[in-house]
Amino acid sequence: MIPITSTVRIRDGQGRGFWIPLFLVWLLLLPIVLLLLPLAFLACLVVRVNPFRALSVFGQIIGALRGTDIQVEDAAGSVLVHIPRSFV
């Protein structure tokens, strides 16, 4: 299952945080993916990769994003992006 939400925390003296509804991001990206899918299919055939296997691996990578934490820090502040394991 693909991630549904993400939490972003910014620490720059004010300590802001908000959540991003990733399901809306996936819906916005869907038309672009559908337009690029034939090109990706042809590219897979050119380099002799099974396109259905490549699509499966890409889906597994997107599904594996659950539980990911990305943190960037410097002297002025930090940013933490957290994708929870479940949406409950």
C-alpha positions as CSV (number, residue, x, y, z in Angstrom):
1,M,0.0,0.0,0.0
2,I,1.3,3.5,-0.9
3,P,1.8,6.1,1.9
4,I,-1.3,8.3,2.5
5,T,0.1,11.1,4.6
6,S,3.4,12.7,5.6
7,T,4.4,15.0,8.5
8,V,6.8,17.9,8.1
9,R,8.4,19.6,11.1
10,I,10.5,22.7,10.7
11,R,12.7,23.9,13.6
12,D,13.9,27.5,13.0
13,G,13.0,29.1,16.3
14,Q,9.3,28.9,15.7
15,G,8.9,25.1,15.7
16,R,6.3,24.8,12.9
17,G,4.8,21.5,11.7
18,F,2.2,20.4,9.2
19,W,1.0,17.3,7.4
20,I,0.9,16.7,3.7
21,P,-1.9,14.6,2.3
22,L,0.1,12.3,-0.1
23,F,-3.0,10.8,-1.6
24,L,-3.6,14.2,-3.3
25,V,-0.1,14.2,-4.5
26,W,-0.6,10.7,-6.0
27,L,-3.8,11.9,-7.7
28,L,-2.0,14.9,-9.2
29,L,0.9,12.7,-10.5
30,L,-1.4,10.1,-12.0
31,P,-2.0,11.8,-15.3
32,I,1.7,12.5,-15.8
33,V,2.5,8.8,-15.0
34,L,-0.1,7.6,-17.5
35,L,1.4,9.9,-20.2
36,L,4.9,8.7,-19.5
37,L,4.0,5.0,-19.1
38,P,4.3,4.2,-22.9
39,L,7.7,5.9,-23.0
40,A,8.9,3.9,-20.0
41,F,7.5,0.7,-21.7
42,L,9.5,1.4,-24.8
43,A,12.6,2.3,-22.8
44,C,12.4,-1.1,-21.0
45,L,12.1,-2.9,-24.3
46,V,15.1,-1.1,-25.7
47,V,17.3,-2.0,-22.8
48,R,15.8,-5.5,-22.6
49,V,14.2,-5.3,-19.2
50,N,10.8,-6.8,-18.6
51,P,8.5,-3.8,-18.4
52,F,6.0,-5.5,-16.1
53,R,8.7,-6.5,-13.7
54,A,10.1,-2.9,-13.8
55,L,6.6,-1.6,-13.0
56,S,6.3,-4.1,-10.1
57,V,9.6,-3.0,-8.7
58,F,8.7,0.6,-8.9
59,G,5.4,-0.1,-7.0
60,Q,7.3,-1.9,-4.3
61,I,9.7,1.0,-3.9
62,I,6.8,3.5,-3.5
63,G,5.2,1.1,-1.0
64,A,8.4,0.8,0.9
65,L,8.4,4.6,1.6
66,R,6.2,3.9,4.7
67,G,8.2,4.4,7.9
68,T,10.8,6.7,6.2
69,D,12.3,9.6,8.1
70,I,14.3,12.3,6.4
71,Q,16.1,14.8,8.5
72,V,18.3,17.7,7.4
73,E,20.0,19.9,9.9
74,D,22.3,22.9,9.9
75,A,23.2,25.7,12.4
76,A,20.1,27.7,11.6
77,G,17.5,24.9,12.0
78,S,16.3,21.6,10.9
79,V,13.6,19.9,8.7
80,L,12.1,16.5,9.5
81,V,9.9,14.7,7.0
82,H,8.2,11.6,8.4
83,I,6.1,9.2,6.5
84,P,4.2,7.0,9.0
85,R,3.9,3.2,8.8
86,S,0.2,3.4,8.9
87,F,-2.4,6.1,8.3
88,V,-4.4,5.4,11.4
